[in-house]
Amino acid sequence: MQKTLVLVSGPSGVGKSTLRLQLRNELGKYFDNKIAGIDVDDVYCFIDPKFSAPNYMELWEKARKNTGSIARQLLNNGIDVVFVFGNTIFKEEQIMDILGEIQLDAPVNILHFTLSPNRAVLEKRLIKRQYSVPLWLDDHLAERRPYLNEQWTHLLDTSDMTPEQTLTYIYENMNLNSSMKKHEQAKKGKFLKLLEMLKDKNYSERLLP
């Protein structure tokens, strides 16, 4: 089976942690349970447990790169499908922090999904989680808005979707991309722009033969 990396981006409160926890139960059967999920936020916590460091931008970059390293190790050691969930993987340079670490001997299929429920639903979820609407919410959403319709991502409004339905949608799109025509279109259409940003030509050739 071809190795697959699935990047799932979304703002805080969108339900990424729930998806990661349900990943194996919902999708494991399709991949002989050779599936794993990593959350960039969890990796960040190893570096800045209280989310209080003044150089947080630099630390998020380190967290993304370390997430990529973990994903590479998993894909090289018996895992066929790795999901990476993240709050800060919604634009090209952030994604490349991860992809720059995925240097495999065989080609890897890459997909990116953006989870984007409407503000009212997100607000409700955040209140349930932390009892109030955070002051940063609007800024949080505004910085993501320019990237919602990028050609390299699959935009998904999860306002009325359960975690199970969200994972099913992602799996169905993974399945569509498994055919050669769809696969080549996805690689060359959606991620060629990102791959061209890599300075390591040999890595690009391995990733996109």
N, C-alpha and C positions, 0 to 999 in steps of 0.2 A: 504494500500500500504506500502511496506517495505521502510523504510527510506534509503536514499542514499546520500553518500558524494562523490563528484567528485572533485579531485584535478587536477588542470591544471597548469603545470609548463612551463616556457619558458623564454628566455632572454629578456632584454629590447628591445622594438621595434617589438616584435613578434605579437602584436595585442591583448594582454590579456584584456586591458581596453575596446576595441571595442567589444570583445566577451561578456564581462560582461554587457555592455550597451544593447546588442541585445538579451541577454539570454531570457528574459521574452517573447519578441515578437516572437522569433524563436521556443522556446521549451515549453513555458508556457502552450500551448494548450494540450500538452501530459500529463500534471500533474495537471490539473484543476487550473493552475496558482499558485499552492503551491510550488513555486520554488524561490530560492534566490541566489544571487551571492555576494561574498565578495572578496576584493582584499587585500592581505597582505600588499602591498605597501601603500594602503590608511590607514590601521591601523598603520603602521610605522610612517606615517606623523603626527599622533596625538602625538607621542612621540618625534620625531625629525623632525619638519616641514621643515627645510632647508637641511636635509640630511648632516649635518656637524658634528655630534657628534663623538668624537674620539673613544668612546666605541660602535661603530655601530654594531659590531658583537653581543654583548650582547643585544642591543636594537632590532635587528632583531629577536633574540630568543624570546624576550618578545612579539614582534608583532605577531609572529606565534602562541604563546600560547594564546594570547588574541583573535586571529582569531578563534582558536579552541573553545574558550569559547563562542564566538558569534555564531558560527555554532551550538554548542550544544543547545543554547537557542532557535535558530530558529527551529531546529529539534524537540525540546520538546514543541513547541508552534505553531503548525499548518502548518509548512513547511515540505514537504515530501522530497524535493531534494535541497541540498545546494551545490553550486559550489564554490570552493576556488581557486582563481587565484593567482599565486605568482611567483616572480622572484627568491625567495630563498627557493623553496620546491622541489629541484631536487635530494637530497640525503637522505638516511635513517633517520639520526638523525634530520634533518629538518622536515621531514614528521611526525616523532614521536612527535615533539613539538606540532603539531596540533592534532594528533590522541590521544595523552595523555589526551586531554581535552574532548574528545567525549565519555562520559560515559552515555549511554542511557539504559533504562530498556529493550528495545527490540533490537534485532540484527540490525546492519546497514551495508548496502552493500557499499563497498569502491572501487573506481576505481581511477587510476592515469594515466594522459596523459601528454606526453612531446611534446611540439610543437617545431619543429626544422627546420625552413626554411634554405635554403642555405645562405652563407655569403653575396653574392651579393644582394639578395633580402632584407636581414636584413639591409645591409648598405644603400640601397636605401630608405627604410622606415625611418631609423634614420636621414638621410639627410633631408627628407621631414619634419620630426618632429622638428629637432633642427639645421638644415642648415649645418651640418658638421658631419663627421664620428668621434665619440668619441675615444679618445686615448685608452680607456679601453676595446674596443670591443673584440680584440683578446683574452685578458686574460679572459674576461667575457665568451667567448665561450669555451675556453680551460678548465676551471674549471668544465664545465658541460659535456664535452665529455666522461669522464669515466663512466657516468651513463646513457648514451643514450640507451644502450641495456640491462639494468637491466630487469629481468623477471617480476618485479612488475609494470612496466610501459608500456603504449601503446605509441610507438614512431610514431609521425605523422609529415611528411614533408609538411608544409603548404605553400611552395614556390608558388604553382600555385592554391591555394585554397582561395576562398572568406571567410569572416567570417561566412556567412550562411552555406557554405559547410563544414566548420570546425565543427560548432555546430551540423550539421546533422550527420557527421561522429561520433562524440562523442555520440550522442543520439542512433545511430544504435548499437554502441558497448555496451551502457548501456542496450539496449533491448536484445542483445545476452546474456548478463550476468544475465538476469532476470530469465532464466530457471534454475531449480534446479541443473542440472548437471553442466551447465556453471557457475552458481553462486558459487557452492561449489568449483569448480576448481579455480575460480578467487580468492576466499578467501584463500584457503589452499595453492594454488600454488604461487600466486603473493604477498600476504601480510602476509603469515605465518612468514616469516623471520622477518618482521617488528614487528609483534605482539609479537614475542618471546623476543623482546628487552624491552617490558614493564615489569616493576618490579611488577606492580599490577596484580596479577594472576586473581583476581575476575573480573577486567575490561576486561582482555583478554577473559575470559569465557563468559562474556556478549556480547562481540563484535563478538566472533567466537564460537557459541554454538556447 
